[in-house]
Amino acid sequence: MSADATRRSIVLGTGALALASTLPRSPRAEGSRPVPGKAHGEIHGLSSFGELKYAPDFSNFDYVNPMAPRGGRFSTQIVQTFGNQAFDTFDTLNPYVFRGTGAAGINLTFDSLMVRALDEPDALYGLVARSVETSADGLTYRFALRPQARFHDGSPLTARDAAFSLTILKEKGHPTIAQVIRDVAEATAEGNETLVVRFASGRSRDLPLIVAGLPIFSAKFFEGRDFEAQTLQPLLGSGAYQVGRIDIGRFIELERVSDYWAADLPVMVGQNNFDQIRYEYFRDRQVAFEAFKGGAYTYRQEFTSRIWATGYDFPAAREGRVKRETLPDTSPAAIQGWFFNTRREVFKDPRVREAIGLCFDFPWTNRTAMFGAYERTVSFFQKTDLMATGKPSPEELALLEPFSGQVPAEVFGEAWMPPVPDGSGQDRALLARAVALLKEAGCTREGGALRLPGGKPIEFEFLDSDSVWEPIVQPFIRNLGLIGIKARQRVVDAAQYQARVRDFDFDITARAASGDATPGPELREAYGSRAAAIPGSNNLAGISDPVIDALLDSIANADSRASLTVACRALDRVLRTGRYWISMWYSPEYRLALWDMFGRPAKLPTYGLGVPALWWYDEQKARRIGRG
């Protein structure tokens, strides 16, 4: 039984470059990254290293069905969050700020300057912006906007709106956005159709791409309105969908805009095919599954291996009206684990953290509680070429050796791997090793309790928002008790969980974050010192290390895929030796359950399922199962 496994995750940073991996280049690719000393004329797309698969005159992305029919309804649950969103409830329609808990699907109501191609690692192509021109020093980007761009009320979307949006997100946006774009020095409008973005010297490599993927708000709409306020009034957008009916904490419906201004652009052909998209909310996982069985929603990505293995013996499934499918997951694995809050005294010493991790028996848990469905995560870049393996290469050593004496010696040896327990559930050898580490850290045992060097008992709690974790956490807690550590599990409601995690008011909590094969400045929000002190950031562990900060800078400023790979491998080594988490697991495949009423492209893109954007309602199938 899996709890929040793999894709039920947050998005690191803004998610502008999420879910990516290395892909061979097309011979027609054109450079798009500014080269020092050389200005770039107008280009139709951007990528981290100047690599574009699609030519300026492309008609549609290769992975879409350009003839996909339109109509019907798609309903599901939220499986990935960003900003202030949560999985279990919502109370505001603005997920881009700190206050409140944002509703699902709001991103579908906004357009951005450019949009991702899901068959390339990090390329974006023009949506609101038809092209971009860059200065020789790479610090000024001039986006040429399409004059036909419109908000849902018919008003024109202009460069002033785009400049306003960047400025307000930098000043008042959610910390995971505001911190990533802090090196946007200025955004200004030159007339209605030219947005000029100036970046601070030393800006990160991918900051222009992140800027190009951010939502564009209406400046006029926010005149006299508080951008940071919790609100149930839909924000004025320009995207393919607009907010329809809502029931706070229960569901939100998005209605397709029939006269969407960008429907025929190459980046939108074959997409946004459903007339209605509805996100259902449930506080209990079993209740959610029962609702799916009854047809309350029609598409389910299954994250609970117990249900996948034993739960699909119900009439609609037996009759073929509900189908199950497994599809290979070719994207980078989510970074999932229990994160230690190192702001707490009990977790200051990495030896204590390692000892705690040794009490988790993954093979036993996978076999007895999760039907053997998962593989152990060992790296912060799992399932990518960025993952450290073996001993450091000469190129990695060149990055790491200046920090000799500031990092553990093991950084320069074999990449650290969590030891493999014997699968008994209580590996005595590993428990003995945990005790030895605790003694080495100066901990002492008095009676049945272990104490820190200062005399405080080693006590902590696992903070969860779902009781589904209990079969996994409770055996872990029992093993901790065997070596004198008092741990407990605290399950709280979604709102309290969200508030406590935002304020770093927890000891240990589980989190999954989307993987990315072209990481950039968003990693600073997960592992950087500045983010460790900012409530609401993704640096749950409270990592504050100048060596890690320097490696994060190397990643953000890498000027080639080769140098990015080296920097990420070096960072992976340092993070792994820091014992900041107890790594969990990932699934090598997607597990899907759906009422058999949908169509999808014959070949899905490399980096994601394209749900719901690329799928469509199949009226003939729907009639066959009685849902037409």
N, C-alpha and C positions, 0 to 999 in steps of 0.2 A: 504494500500500500504506500503510495507516494504522497507526500505532502508538498504542495506548491512546487512541483518538480519542473525543472528545465524552463519551459516557456511561460509559466505563470510568473512573470518577472517585472521588475522595473526597467526603465530605460535609463542607462547612464547618460548624464548630461541632457542634451536636448533630443537625442535620438536622431539627429540629422544624418548620421553616418552609421546607423545601427545595422546589425545583421549583415556582415560582409566577410569576404574571403578572397583569396587570390584567384584571378581568372586570366586565362590567356588573352592577349590583346588582338584585336582585329587589325589587319594591315592598313585599314583606312583611318586608323585613329589619328587624331590631331591633338597637338599639345595645347594645354590650357592653363598650366601653372606658370605664374610669372617667373621669368629668369632674371636675376639681378643684371642690370645694365641693358635690358632689352624690353621695350614696351610691347604689349600684345594688342593687335587690332581686335575688332569685334569677334567674339567666339560664342558659340551656341550652347556651350556646356562647361562644366568645371569638374575636375577630379583632383585627388590629392597629389598625383605625380604627372599630371598632364596627359593622362591616357583616357581616350574616349572611344567607345566601340561604334557609336552611331554618328553618321555623317550629318552635316547641317540639313540635308533635304530628306531625312528619314521620315517615313510615313506613320510608323507605329513601332512600339517595342516588339521584339521578336516573340516574346512569350505570351502576348495577348491574343485573344480571338477577336479580330476587328469586326466580325459579323455577329458578335454575341447579341442575343435578343435582350430586350429590356422589359422590366415589369417584375411583379411578384414581391415577395417579402422574405427577408433573411433575419433570423433572430438567434441570438447567442448570448454568451456571458463575456465580460471583459477578461482577458488573459494577460494583458501587459499594461503597466501603468507608467505615467510620467507626471512630473509636476506634483500637484497636491492630490492626485487620484488615489483611491483605495479600491480593493476588489469587492467589498461587501456592501458599500452604500455610497451615497453622494448627497450633498446639500447645496451645491453651487454649480453654475454653468460656466465658471471660469477656472479651468485647471491650470492656468499659467501664472498664478500668484500663490502666495504662502497661505492665505486664509482659506478656511473651508476645505471640503473634500469634493473634488471635481468629478463631474459626470463623464461617462464613457462617450466616445465618438465625437467629441467637440472638435477635434482636429479635422474631421471631415467637412466641417462648415467653413474652414478657412483655406485660402490659397496662399502659396508662398512664391517667392521669386523663381525658384527652380524646384524640381522634384527628382527623387531617386529613380534610377534604373535598377531593377532587382536582379539583373543578370550581369552586373558589374560590381566590383568591390565598393566603390565610393563615388561613382559618377552621378552628376546631376545635370538635368537639361531644362531649358527654359519653359516656364509656365507664365507667370505674370511678366517676367522679364524675357524678351525675345533674344537678348544677347547681353554680353558684358565685355567691357574694355578695361584693361589693367595698365597701371603705370609701370615704368621701368623698375622702380624700387619695390613693387608689390604692395604698396601701402595705400593705394587709391584704386577703388573699383567703381566704374561707372556702368550702372545697369540701365539698359534701354527698355522701358516698359511698353507693353502692348496697349495701344489706345483703346481697344475694345474691352479691356478688363472692367468688370462691373461688380458692385456689391449687390446683395439680394434685393435691396430696395430700388435698384436701377441707377443709383448714383455712381459716377465713375470712380474707379480705383486709381489713384494717382501716386506720383512719387512722394507727395506730401504725406499720404497715408503710410507708405512704406518707411519713410524717415521717422514719422511719429512712432511707429510700431517698434522699431529698433531702439529708439530712445527710451520709450516707456518700459520695455522689457529689461533694458540695462538698469534703469533706475528703480523699478518697482516690481519686476518679474520675480517668479519663484527663484530661490537661490541657485537651483541647479541650472537655470538658464542665465540669470544675471551674472553669475561668476564666470561662466564660460565665455560670455561676450564682453567682459570688462575691458578688453583691449580694442573695442570699437571706439575710436576717438571722437568720431562725429558722423552723423548721417544727415544729409541735406538734400533738398529737392531743387533741381534746376528746371523750372517749368513743370508741366504735368507728367512728362514722360522720361525724365532722367533722374535717377537716384544716384547720388554720390556718397559712397561710404569710404571714410578714411580710417585707417587702422594705426594704432600706436606702433612705434618702432619695436621690433622684437616680437611682433604678434605671432601666434602659433600658425603652423602650416595650414591647418584645416579651418581656421576661423572664417575665411570667406565662404566656405561651403556650408558651415553651420548657419551663418547669416542668411545665406540663400535659401535655407530650408525652414526658416522661422515663419510663423503665421503673420499675416498682414491684417491689421485692425483698421477700422474706420476712424480717422482723427475726429471727424465731425460727430460721430456717435458718442465719443467719450468727452465731448465738451460739456462741462458741468457735472460729469460723473466721476466717481472714485474708481479708478482702475483696479484697486486692490480689494474692493468690497466683495463680500459674498453676495451673490445675486442669482435669482431664478428667472431673471429676464434674459432671453437669448441675446448674445452679443451679435452685432451685425457682422456678417461674414460675406465671403464671395465664393465659397467652395461649392462642390457638387451637391452637397446636402445642407439642409437647414433643420433646426430643432423643431420637432412636432410636439406630440403629447409627452408629458412627463408625469411621473408619480414618484415623489421624493423617496429615495432609498429602495424603490421597487423596479422601475423601468424608465428608460428614455427611448424615444423614437426619433429617428432622423428621416426626413422626407427628401427624396431626390428633387432637385431643382429642375423643372421641366425645360426651362430656357437657359440653362447654365452656359455662361458665356464661353467657356473653354472646352466644351464637349467635343469639338472636332479637331482640337489641336493634337499633334502627333503624340504628345506625352499623356493624353487622356483617351485616345481612341481605344475602344474595347474594354473600357473600365467604367466603374460606377453604374452597374447595370440594374441593381435592385431599386424598385420604386421606394421601398422602405427598409430601413435597417433598425432593428430594435435590440437593445441590450437589457437583459434581465439581471436583477440583483437578488441574491439569496445570502442569508447569514449562515446557513447550514449546508454543508456539502451534500449530505444525503437528501435533504429536501430538494436541492437543485437537481439531483439526478432523477428523483421521482417526477419532478416537473418535466424534465426532458422526455422521460418514458411516456408521459401523458400528452406530449406534443405541445407543451407550453412554449418551448423554443425548439429550433429545428437543426441547429448545428452545435456540436459539442467537441471540443478538443479535450481528450481524456487525460487527466493528470493523476488519477488515483488508480494504481495498478490493481488493487483488490477489486474495484468495480470493473475494470477492464477484463480481468480474468474470470469473474464470477457473476457480474451483474447484468449481463446482456441476454439473459434467458427470460424474456418477457414477450407477450404476444406480437407486438409490432416488429420486434427483431426476428422472431421465429418465422413470421410471415413475409419477411423481406422488405417491409415498409421502412424499417430502420436498418441502415447498412453500417458495417464497421470496416474501416480501412486503415492499413499502416502504410505510410509513405516514408521513404528515407529522408532524414533531416541532414541536408548537406551544408547547413549554415554553422557558424561557430557555436559551440555549446554555451549556454548561460552559465554565469559564474555564480554557483549556488553553494551556500554553506552556512554554518552557524558562525556569526561574527562576534568576537569578543569586544566588549566596550573597554578599551584600554585606558579610558579616562578613570575607570574604577581602580582603586588601590589593589584589589585582589588579582587583577590581571596585568599588573605592571611588568612582571618578570616573564619573559618568553618561555622559560623552563616550566613555569606553572601552567602556562597555556598549552604547551606541548603535552604535559602530563595529563591534563584534562582530555585532550584529543585522543590520547592512547586508550582511553576507556570506551571509545566508540568502536563497536565491532560491525564494520560495514558488511562483510560477507554474510554474517549471521542475519543482520537486519534485512539485507536484500533478499535472502532466501526465505525467511520466516514471515516477513511483514510486507514485502514488495514483489513477491512472485518471481524473483530473479530478473526483473525487468530493466535494471539499471546498471551502469558502469560507474566506477568511482572517478570522481573528478580529482585531479592531482595538481592542475596548473590554473593560473589566472587567465590563461589563453588557451583553454582546452579546445581540441579539434581545430587548431590552426598551426601554421608554420611558425607562429610567434612563440610557441611553447618551448621552454628550455628543456633540453635533454642532455644527458651525459655531462661531460666536463665543458667548461666555457671554451668557445672558439677563440683564436687569437684576436679577432675583432671584438668579441665580448670582453676579453681581458683588458683590451685597450681602454674600454669604458670603465671597467670595474677597478683596475689597479690603482688609480688615483685615490680611491676610497679605502685602500688597505688600512686596517686598524680602526676603521669606522663601521665596518660590517663584519659579521661573524666569518671566521676562516672557512667555514663550510661553503660559503658563497663561491669560493674558488675551486671547489671539488665537484663531485657528482651532484646534479640537481636534486634537491631534497624531495623525497617521496614519502607520503604517509606509510608507515609500516603496514603489512598485510596481516591482520589477525588470523588465528587458526580456524575461525568460523564457529567456535563452540559457544559464542555469546559471552564468555568470560575467559579470555586468553590470559592465563596466569603469568606467562612470561612478560607480556606487555604491561600488565598491572604492576608487576614487580619493577619493570623499567620506569613506570610512572612514579612509583614510590621513590626510586633512586633519584630521579630528576627533582622531585620535591625536596628531598634532603639536601641535594646539591644547591638548591635555591635558598637553603636556610630554614625551611619549614620544619616544624616539630610536631610530634603526635602526643597528645595528652588524652589518655583514655581512648575513646573511639573517635576523637576529632583531630583533624590536622589544623595547625595554626601557622600563619605567616610569621616571618622573622620578628615582626613587631608585637606579636601575641594575638592578633585578631584571627578568629576562626575563618577557614576558607569556606564561605557560604555564598551562594548566588542562585539566581533564578533564570530559567529559560522563559522568555516572554513570547507568547503566541497569541494569535487571534482566532485560532481554529483548533478544536479538540481533535481533529484528524491526526495531529502530530503525536498524540499520546502513545500509541503503540511503538513509536520510534524513540521518543524521548524517555519514557519511563524505564526501559531496560538500560539505557545510557545512565540514568540517574542511579539505578541500583548498582551498576559497576563503580560509579564514583563513590558511593557509600562504602563499598568494600575497602577502599583505600583511605577512608576517613574524611571525605569531602561531602558536605551537606548541600545538596542541590534540590531544587523544587521547580515545578512547572507552573506558570501563571498564565491562564487563558483569559483574555479580556475582550470586550466588544470592539468592533472595528474602529469606532471613533476614538476610544481610549488608546487603542494600540497605535493608531496613526499619530495621536498627540504625543505619546510617550516616545515613539521612535523619532519623531521630528525634534524633540527636545533632548534626545540622547539619554532618556530616563529609562535605561534598561541595563541588564548585565550581559546577557547573551540573547541574540535573536536570529532567526533564519531569514535569509534574503537571497533572492536570485536576481541577477542583473544581466541584461542582454549582452551577448558576445559581439565582438567586432573585429574583423581582420585588418582594418585600417584605423587603429585607435589614434586619438589625438588629444586635444585639450580636455575632453570630457573625463579623461582618467584622473585629472587633477581633482575633480569633484568627488572621486571615490577614494583616492589615496593620498591627496596632497595636504600639506600642513595647513594652508589657509582654510580649506574646507572643513578641517577637523573642528574649527571653532565656530562654524556657522550653522545655527539650527536649521534643520531641513535639508542639509546637504546629504549626499550619498556616502560620505566618509563615516560610516557607522562605527568602524573600529577605532576611530580617533587616531589614525596613523599620522604622526608628525615627525618626520625624519628628513634632514637636509639631503641625505644621499638619495632617498626616493624622490624628493623634489627635483634634484638634478637630473635623474633618469627620466622623470616625467617631462622635463623640458627637452631632453634629447628626443623623446618620442614625438612631442608636439611640433618640433622643428626639424624632424628628419626630412632630408631632401630627396630621398629615394626609397624605394621599397626595401632594398637591401639594408640601408642604414636603419630604417624603421624596425626591421626584423631583429637586427642586432640589439637595438635599444630595448625592445620589448622582452627579448630573452634575458637580458641583463636584469631588467626590472622584475621579471618573473622569479629569478633566482633570489633576489633580495626580499621580495614579498614572502616567498615560501619559507625562507629561513627566519622570517619574523614571527611565524606562527600566529598570524592575526586572525585566522579562522580555522574551523574544523571543516574541511571540504566535504561536500555531500556527494551528489551523483548527477548523472545526466542520462538522457535517453538518446540512442542513435537514430530514433525514428519518431515521426509524428503518429499519434494514435487518434483517429477521427471517428466519430459516430455522427451520423446525419440521417434525417428523414430524407428518403430518396426522391428529391425533388429539385436537385441542382445539377448544373453543368459546370465544367471547368476546362481550362485550356488543356490540350493533349499533353503538353510538357510544361510543368510548373517551373518558375524561375529558380535560380540557384540559391537565392538568399531569401527564403520565406515561402509561405503558401499562397500569398497574394489574396488572402481572405479578409474582407469580402470583395475587395475592389475588382478582382479579375474573374470572379465566378458569376453565374447567372441563374435565374429561375427557369426551370424546364417545365413548361405547362403540361406537356404530355405525360411526363413522369408524375407530376403532381396529381393529375387526374387518375392515374393508375393506382395510386395509393389512397385515393379519396380525399385529397387536399387541394384539388384544382379549383 
